[in-house]
């Protein structure tokens, strides 16, 4: 397969495969923890989609940037799961308008930026 087509088809495959995986987990699993699992799965698919958007094969060894991205991603996961976090972080997320849809876009952006 041509590298150009692979560059376009991998993100599409992540979207379709992730959608099927979320749907299967949501419909086949039962219990109180299913909503948490589905939320984590959605965040993981968004991050992987961002990784696949970055078509560069060269891996960047900038560990500090990856540490910051991981920290921001952890804050977003804690926020999405409604786990207690310091009020200053909730205030910062509020003032930056990072709630709901914007958080989803930020997760995709962090995935894209991770290996850039």
N, C-alpha and C positions, 0 to 999 in steps of 0.2 A: 504494500500500500504506500502510496506517495506520502511523504512527510507533511505536505501541505494539507491533504485530506485528513491525515491523522490529527493534525493540529485543530481542525474544525470538528472532527467526529468524537474525539475524546471528551470534551466538555459536554457535548450532547448526550453521550453515553452515560456520563455521570448524572445528568439531569434525569434521564429515563430510568436508569438503574436505581438511583436514589429514591425517585418517586415510587417505584414498585416496592422497594425495601420498606419504606415508611408505610405504605398502604398495607403490606403484608403484616408488618409488626402491629399496626393499629387494629387490624381486623382479626388476627389469629391469637394474639396474646391477651390474657385477662389478668386483672389485679390492679391494686392501687398504684403500683410502680410503672404501669404501662405509659401513662402520660409523661412521666419523667424520662423514660427510655426514648419515647418518640421525640421529645424535645431535644434530647442529646443527639439523637440520630439526625434530626433535621440540621442542627448546628454543624455536625460532622460532615454532612453532605454539602452544605454551603461552603465550608472551608475547603473540602476536597475539590469542589467546583472551581473555587478561586485558584487553587494550586494548578489545576488543569488548564486554566486560562493562560497561565504563564507558560508559554511554549519553550522557554529556554531549557536546554538540557544541562547547562553549566550550573552547578550548585555553588551558591555563595556561602562562604564560611564566616560571615559576619555574625558572630555569636551574640553580640550585644543587641543588635536589631531583632534577632530571633527571640531573645529573652524578653524584650519589650513587647513584641507581638504576642508572645505566649501569656504575658501578664495581662495585657488588655483583653485577650481572648478569655482568660480565666474570669476576669471581672464581668464580661458579657455573659458567660455561662452561669455564673452565680446570680446575675440579675435576671436572666431568663427563667431560672429555676426558683426564683423568689426565695433565695437563701439570704439570711441576714448578712448585711454588709454595712460598713460604716456609712453614716448619713452623708458625709462629705462626698463619697463616691456617687451616691444616689443623686445628690444635688448637682454634681458635675455632669452626670448623664442627662439630667433634666435640662440644665442650661445649654448643653450642646445639642439638645433635641434628639438624643440617641435613645429612642424607645421604639419598640415595634418594628416597623418596616426598615427604619434607618439602621437598627441593630443588625438586621439580616444583611443589608447591603454592606455594613462594616465588616461582618464576618467574611463575606466573599472577598472584600478588598484586602483583608488581612491574609487570607489564603493566597491571593495573587501576589502580595508583597513579600510573603515569607521566603521565597526563593529568588526574588528579583535582585 
